[in-house]
Amino acid sequence: MECRVVPCTVKDRPFIFISYSHSDAHCVFPVLEGIAAAGYNIWYDHGIEIHSTWSDELANAIIASEVVVVFISKNSMASQYVRSEVEFALSKNVKVLPIYLEGTGVLPPGLSLVLHTTQGIVSNDADVIASKLYRWLTHNIAQEDGPPAFAAAETFSTLRKHQALHDWYLRKSGR
């Protein structure tokens, strides 16, 4: 499955780092498209240049991100990259938001230990995930003394994001 979201670079701050298994692209990419339609910058591994050192690129992007959104499934928990990305983010005090595509029982003991107190989203429906993720981003990613880090200076930017997400949902659902 091809994602129509062009990944941002680490210079396009602020941005959301996406951690997922390629085997789950059919669940993940529709969510990315919805969130990008709402105006959020998204970094995922399709933005890594072929000549780059993957581990350096991943580490730099995680450190520069506002939050790591990890899509948790049996596939992603079998991926050493996904597990390393989550553990590295937590070691650098970067917020992690787990999205459980198959319930919470798929976490291995080590990640269960570090994520057991982290509230997440439990669903495998792209529309539900996009909506809940948007609400979470709106309420949890804030600057120290200002509006959410992703909000533009104009007051109605949040309304435009809501409208963009709503329009995307209507197009996707054929309504």
C-alpha positions in Angstrom: 0.0 0.0 0.0 1.3 3.5 -0.9 0.9 6.4 1.4 0.0 9.7 -0.1 1.5 11.7 2.8 4.8 13.2 1.9 7.0 12.8 5.0 8.4 15.9 6.5 12.1 16.4 7.3 13.5 17.1 10.8 13.7 20.7 9.7 9.8 20.9 9.4 9.2 21.3 13.1 7.0 20.6 14.9 6.3 17.1 13.7 4.9 13.7 14.8 7.2 10.7 14.5 5.4 7.6 13.4 6.6 4.1 14.4 4.9 1.2 12.8 5.5 -2.1 11.0 5.3 -2.1 7.2 3.0 -5.1 7.5 0.4 -2.8 9.1 0.6 -0.1 6.4 -3.0 -0.8 5.4 -4.1 0.3 8.9 -1.5 3.1 9.5 -1.5 5.0 6.2 -5.2 6.0 6.2 -4.6 7.5 9.7 -1.5 9.4 8.5 -3.5 10.8 5.6 -6.3 12.0 7.9 -3.9 13.7 10.3 -1.9 15.3 7.5 -5.1 16.6 6.1 -5.7 18.3 9.4 -2.4 20.2 9.0 0.1 18.1 11.0 3.7 17.4 9.9 4.4 13.7 9.9 7.8 12.0 9.8 7.9 8.3 9.0 10.6 6.1 7.5 9.7 6.9 3.8 11.6 10.1 4.3 15.0 8.4 4.9 17.3 8.8 2.0 18.8 5.6 0.6 22.4 6.7 1.3 21.6 7.7 4.9 22.5 5.8 8.1 19.1 4.5 9.2 19.8 4.4 12.9 21.2 8.0 12.9 18.2 9.3 10.9 15.7 7.5 13.2 17.4 8.8 16.4 17.6 12.4 15.1 14.0 12.4 14.1 12.8 10.9 17.4 14.8 13.5 19.4 13.4 16.4 17.3 9.8 15.2 17.3 7.0 16.5 19.6 5.6 12.9 20.1 6.3 9.4 18.9 3.0 7.7 17.8 3.6 4.0 17.8 1.1 1.6 16.2 1.2 -1.6 18.3 0.4 -4.9 16.8 1.9 -8.4 16.6 3.8 -7.3 13.5 5.3 -4.2 15.1 6.2 -6.0 18.3 8.1 -8.5 16.2 10.1 -5.6 14.7 13.3 -4.7 16.6 13.2 -1.2 15.0 9.8 -0.4 16.5 10.7 -1.6 19.9 14.0 0.3 19.8 12.3 3.5 18.6 9.9 3.4 21.6 12.6 2.6 24.1 14.9 5.4 22.7 12.1 8.0 22.7 11.3 7.2 26.4 15.0 7.4 27.3 15.1 10.9 25.7 11.9 12.0 27.5 10.0 12.3 24.2 6.2 11.7 24.6 5.0 8.3 23.3 1.4 7.7 22.3 0.6 4.0 21.7 -2.1 3.0 19.3 -3.1 -0.6 19.9 -4.3 -2.1 16.7 -4.9 -5.5 18.3 -5.5 -4.7 21.9 -3.0 -4.3 24.7 -2.1 -8.0 25.1 0.5 -8.0 22.3 3.1 -6.0 24.3 6.2 -7.9 25.2 7.1 -7.7 28.9 9.8 -5.0 28.4 7.5 -2.6 26.6 4.6 -3.5 28.9 6.9 -2.3 31.8 7.6 1.0 30.2 4.2 1.7 28.7 1.9 0.4 31.4 1.1 3.8 32.7 0.8 5.5 29.3 -2.7 6.1 28.1 -3.2 5.0 24.5 -5.8 4.5 21.8 -7.3 1.0 21.3 -8.9 0.5 17.9 -8.2 -0.9 14.4 -10.6 1.5 12.7 -8.7 4.2 10.8 -11.5 6.8 11.2 -11.7 6.2 15.0 -7.9 6.3 15.4 -7.6 9.5 13.3 -10.3 11.2 15.3 -9.0 10.2 18.7 -5.4 11.0 17.6 -6.4 14.4 16.5 -8.1 15.1 19.8 -5.1 13.8 21.7 -2.7 16.0 19.7 -4.9 19.1 20.2 -5.0 18.6 24.0 -1.6 17.2 24.7 1.0 18.8 22.5 1.3 22.3 23.9 4.1 24.8 24.2 5.0 25.8 27.7 3.2 29.1 27.7 1.1 29.1 24.6 -1.4 27.3 22.4 -0.8 23.8 21.0 2.5 23.6 19.2 0.9 22.8 15.9 -1.7 25.7 16.0 -1.1 28.6 13.7 -1.1 32.1 15.0 -4.6 32.8 13.8 -7.4 31.8 16.1 -9.4 30.0 13.5 -6.6 27.7 12.5 -8.0 25.0 14.9 -11.4 25.3 13.2 -9.7 24.8 9.8 -8.0 21.7 11.1 -11.3 20.3 12.4 -12.9 21.1 9.1 -10.1 19.5 7.1 -10.3 16.3 9.2 -14.1 16.3 8.8 -13.8 16.9 5.0 -11.3 14.1 4.8 -13.6 11.7 6.7 -16.5 12.6 4.4 -14.5 12.0 1.2 -13.1 8.7 2.6 -16.5 7.4 3.7 -18.2 8.5 0.4 -20.7 10.8 2.1 
